[in-house]
Amino acid sequence: METVADPAVGRLPSTGAGWALTLDGGVSVAAGTLAPTATAAPVDEELLFAGLKVVLIESGALACGLAGQPDCLIRGPAICAITAGPVDGMQTPQRGWQKVVSPAPLVYSMICIADTTPADAPRLLHAPAPAVLRQLAAQIRRCPLQGTARRLYLAGKALELAGLTLDTLTPQSGLPTDATRAGTGRPLSPAETDRVHAACAILASSLANPPEPAVLARAVGLPVRRLVRGVHDLHGRSVHALLQELRLCEAHRLLRSEGLDVVNAAWRVGYSPAHFTTLFRRRFGITPGRLRQG
């Protein structure tokens, strides 16, 4: 896994696969998947950086802590933030620790914003992640753009995610919760969450001929209503909208990275060419033919 070299923007454990990008203004963005730690020790330690680090854990669990604060277990989907000021050279540098503790890999998106302004004692805050934050993190992880467009896109999404995270983790937050978006009902259990992730993986692997929601629900052992609720909670959209997003992002990759022509890319993800062009332009602001030419 590529990690951010500057300690001012923080890091996650190095075991796993992913990417990291340092942007202008002391902002860095990273995303990836971390493998569980095989042994009980050691844990992964890091110096606290000056600024804000936000980590959205989509799935898996992370044990972590700061000196002088109770250790905590953060199980995805969850959002956590660590704030700290610059370290005084006369003081002992403060450290945090973290360790992947779930049997399943930990899927994460992370942003770090460096700040040299003096701050209060380091703080670690965490809470269940509302769907709007998970959707933002998914957009960061799956960003199909390249070059300058990618940097601008990720910078905007990083600042948006940071702002909404702070709003979520402060008492005066007005951000709607999943319950107010998707209606009341029993929250998903960890087992149900894993099954929803499995259903989404099935969708992603069968874009050209996807199963109907009822068939998909049976395949992962969930009632249809729980599957629909779970997809909305985890991705902030309906099953149909998630399928469309997966199709269009895969088509973008096929056009940009593999050089497929528009017709073949459309059929590969299950669209007729005419319908595909309309949806693609609406999603990315450019026609598939223009993207392929560029």
ZIVEN-V321356 format. One record per helix or strand. SS is the DSSP state (A for helix, B for strand). FROM is the first residue (numbers start at 1). TO is the last residue. Records with the same first field share a line. If there is no record, write none. Layout:
SS=FROM-TO, FROM-TO
//
This chain:
A=7-9, 24-26, 131-141, 147-169, 178-182, 190-205, 213-220, 224-235, 239-256, 262-268, 273-284, 288-293
B=16-22, 27-34, 44-47, 51-59, 61-66, 72-75, 78-84, 95-100, 106-114, 123-128
//
